Amino acid sequence: MTDDASVAGEPDTRALDDLLDDIYSGQERVTQAEIYRRAVATELPPDLLARIDALPEGEYAVDEASELLGGSVA
């Protein structure tokens, strides 16, 4: 067994982590809409876009967004 999520059949979240790092650079909280817009512009995979689209509207700190989306950014 391994802890590598992509090996376990889960999507690789490096692209999500990179997106969140970029979005939250110099920002404390970001809206769901802004995260989604940036994810579309970055051309994230459809499964990750669906996760972001499913977030309730509102503002999120990086740790909240990462936890809800399954990323590893803290």
N, C-alpha and C positions, 0 to 999 in steps of 0.2 A: 504494500500500500504506500501511497505517497500523498503529500499535502498539496500537490500541484493541482489547482482547480481545473485547469484545462485538460489534464490527463484524466480527471475524474468525470469528464463529460460536461463540466461547467465551462462557460465561455471565459476566455482569457480577459482579465479586466485591466491589463496594462494601459490600453487605449483610454479607458474610463479614468483611471488614476492620472494619466497624463493630462486629460482634459480638465479634471478638477484642479490639478496643480496650476494649470494655466489660468483658468477662470478665477480662482481665488487668490491669485498673485496680487497683493495689495488690497484685497476686498475681504471684509469680515463676513458679510452675508450676501447671497445672490438669490434672485428669484428663480423659481422653477422654469418660467418662460425663458429667461436668459440662458439657463443651463441647456434647455432644449434647443434653442436657436444655435448656440455654439456647437452643440453635439451634431446637429444637422450639417452645419458648415464644415465640421471636421470629418464628416462622412463616417460616423461611428456605425458599427454593424446594427442591423435592424432590431436584434434582441435587446441591445443596450438602449437604443432609441425608445423602444417600447417601455422599458423600465423607467426612463426619465419622463416619458409622457404620462405614465401612471402616477407619478408623484402628485400629491395634492398641491394646488396653487399656494404660493406663499414664499417666504424667504427661508433660506437654509444656510447654516454655517457649514464649513467644509466637512466636519466630522459627522454632522447629521446627514448631509447628502451622501457621503461615502457609505455610511452604515445602511441607509435605505436603499441604495443602488447596488450594494454588494461589492464596493471597491475596498481598497486597503489604505486609502489616504487618511491620515489622522491629523 
